[in-house]
Amino acid sequence: MNWLDLITSALGLACVFLAGRNSKYNFWVGYLYTAALFLMFWNKNLYASLLLQPISLAINIYGHWRWTHPRQDEESSEDKSALKVSMLSWTERCFVILAVFLVAALWGFSLDRLFPADPHPYLDSCVTVLILMAQLLSAMKKWDCWIAWLIVNITQIILHISVGHIFMPIVCGLYLVNGLVSLWGWMKLYRKKA
C-alpha cells in the first residue's frame, strides 16, 4: 500500500460518510476522490477503471447541482434550497435492475474480450455498473441508492477477498456499516420529507 492508496481510501470514506449524513459537502470531497482514483488507476495501469472516472465525475457534478437546486415540488421541508429524499417507484426499480444487468452483461463481454486476464469479468462489470447506478441514484437523492450501495459493498468484499486484497475488504466493510446507517437515516428523512 502506498500514500495514494491511503489518501484515496480516506477520501472515499469521507465522501460516503458525508453523503450518508445528507451533507452537500460530500460533493467537494467527491471531486477530490475522483481525481485521486484517476491517479491511482493510472499509476496501477488499470485503464478500464480509469476510463470510468470521467463518468463518475459527471455524475458527481450532476448530483451537486440537483442537491442544491431542487425544483419547487422537490424542496426539503427543512431547507428550501436542498433536494428532499425520495424513492423510486416499483416500475422504476424493475427498470433499474434490468438496466444494470443488461449493461453489465455487455460490459462483461467487452472486458472478457479486451482484458482476458481479468479473473472475474462479469462480476467486475456488474459491480462497476451497479456503482455507477448507485452514484446516479444518490445524485437524484433516491433512498434506493443505499440498497444499491449495500449490494455493491457486499459484492466488493467478496471480489477483493477472492483476488487476495487485504486492505480493501476492510474499507468495503466500513462502507457497508455506513450504508446500513445511511439507509436508516435517509428513511427518516424521507418520512419527514426532508
PyMOL commands that set and color helices and strands:
alter all, ss='L'
color gray80, all
select helices_A, chain A and resi 3-20+26-43+47-68+72-74+90-114+121-139+145-162+167-192
alter helices_A, ss='H'
color red, helices_A
deselect
rebuild
show_as cartoon
